[in-house]
Amino acid sequence: MRAIGNFLWFILGGVLMGLGWWLVGLLCFLTIVGIPWGKACFVIGQFTFFPFGKEAISRKELSNQGDIGTGAMGLVGNILWFIFAGIWLAIGHVLSALACAITIIGIPFAIQHLKLAGIALAPIGKAIVTKEVAEAARRRNAEISVSQLRGG
């Protein structure tokens, strides 16, 4: 089912937003200081081409450890990203979601565009993983939290 969803998504507009992410990535690479953002753009652009079966998850939630992208520097990076590129990619995803939501069959695609719009606003500190990996990470973190609450 994921393969059919990804195929339909790709041919019915996912390719345009994926290319949009890659274009922003190229612009980031031109600035030299934007290389970390550019790398993220290519990863998220690939995710945008085929999003079904994958999920964006915080790297802190995934590894149960903080890093430069999930701390204060990540916040600064996300603010800069939002100002220079994030808002524009998010607007593209919202407009695509509105176009998809016109038909009943397009509603799942509209929902996916809205998820991608959220990622477009603050991508620093995120990792793209399969839904199964994200679920396993959340389950592991829940078990750790329960163990800590029990005093263990």
C-alpha positions in Angstrom: 0.0 0.0 0.0 2.9 2.3 0.8 4.3 1.8 -2.7 1.0 2.8 -4.3 0.7 5.8 -2.1 4.3 6.9 -2.8 3.8 6.4 -6.6 0.6 8.5 -6.6 2.1 11.1 -4.4 5.2 11.4 -6.6 3.3 11.8 -9.9 0.5 14.1 -8.4 2.8 16.8 -7.1 5.3 15.4 -4.6 8.0 15.7 -7.3 7.4 19.5 -7.4 7.9 20.1 -3.7 10.8 17.6 -3.6 12.5 19.6 -6.3 11.7 22.8 -4.3 13.5 21.4 -1.3 16.5 20.4 -3.5 16.5 23.9 -5.1 16.7 25.5 -1.6 19.4 23.0 -0.8 21.5 24.1 -3.8 21.0 27.8 -2.8 22.2 26.9 0.8 25.3 25.2 -0.6 26.2 28.3 -2.6 26.4 30.4 0.6 29.0 28.0 2.2 27.7 28.8 5.7 24.4 27.2 4.6 26.0 23.8 3.9 24.4 22.1 7.0 21.0 23.4 6.0 21.6 22.3 2.4 22.4 18.8 3.5 19.2 18.7 5.5 17.3 20.0 2.4 18.5 17.1 0.3 17.5 14.6 3.0 14.1 16.1 3.5 13.7 16.6 -0.3 14.2 12.8 -0.8 11.6 12.3 2.0 9.3 14.6 0.2 9.5 12.5 -3.0 8.4 9.4 -1.2 7.0 10.2 2.3 4.6 7.3 3.0 6.1 4.8 5.4 8.6 7.3 6.8 8.5 9.9 9.6 10.5 12.8 10.8 11.5 12.4 14.5 13.6 14.4 16.8 17.2 13.1 17.0 17.0 13.5 20.7 14.0 11.3 20.8 15.6 8.8 18.5 19.0 8.4 20.3 17.9 9.5 23.8 20.8 12.0 23.7 21.1 15.7 22.9 23.4 17.0 20.2 24.2 20.4 18.6 21.1 20.3 16.5 18.7 19.5 19.3 20.0 22.1 21.8 20.4 25.9 21.8 22.4 26.0 18.5 19.6 24.0 16.8 17.1 26.6 18.0 19.2 29.4 16.5 19.6 27.4 13.3 15.9 26.8 13.1 15.2 30.5 13.6 17.6 31.5 10.8 16.1 28.7 8.6 12.5 29.9 9.3 13.4 33.5 8.2 15.3 32.6 5.0 13.7 29.5 3.6 11.3 27.6 6.0 8.4 29.9 5.6 8.5 29.7 1.8 8.7 25.9 1.7 5.9 25.7 4.3 3.7 28.0 2.2 4.3 25.8 -0.8 3.3 22.7 1.2 0.2 24.5 2.5 -0.9 25.5 -1.0 -0.3 22.0 -2.2 -2.4 20.7 0.7 -5.2 23.0 -0.3 -5.1 21.8 -3.9 -5.0 18.1 -2.7 -7.9 18.6 -0.3 -10.3 19.6 -3.1 -11.0 15.9 -3.8 -11.7 13.1 -1.3 -8.9 10.9 -2.7 -6.5 13.8 -2.2 -7.2 14.2 1.6 -4.4 11.8 2.7 -2.0 13.7 0.4 -3.1 17.0 1.9 -2.5 15.7 5.4 1.0 14.6 4.4 1.7 18.1 2.9 0.7 19.7 6.2 3.1 17.4 8.1 5.8 18.4 5.6 4.9 22.1 6.2 5.6 21.6 9.9 9.0 20.1 9.1 9.7 22.9 6.7 9.3 25.4 9.5 12.0 23.8 11.8 14.0 20.9 10.3 17.2 21.2 12.3 17.4 18.4 14.9 15.2 16.0 12.9 15.9 12.6 11.4 14.0 10.8 8.8 13.3 7.2 9.7 10.8 4.5 9.0 7.6 4.5 11.0 8.7 1.3 12.7 11.9 2.8 13.9 10.1 5.9 15.2 7.6 3.7 17.0 10.4 1.6 18.6 12.2 4.7 19.7 9.1 6.1 21.3 8.3 2.8 23.0 11.9 2.6 24.4 11.7 6.2 25.7 8.3 5.4 27.3 9.8 2.4 29.0 12.7 4.4 30.3 10.3 7.1 31.6 8.2 4.5 33.4 11.3 2.9 34.9 12.4 6.3 36.2 9.0 7.1 37.7 9.0 3.8 39.5 12.4 4.6 41.0 14.4 2.1 39.0 
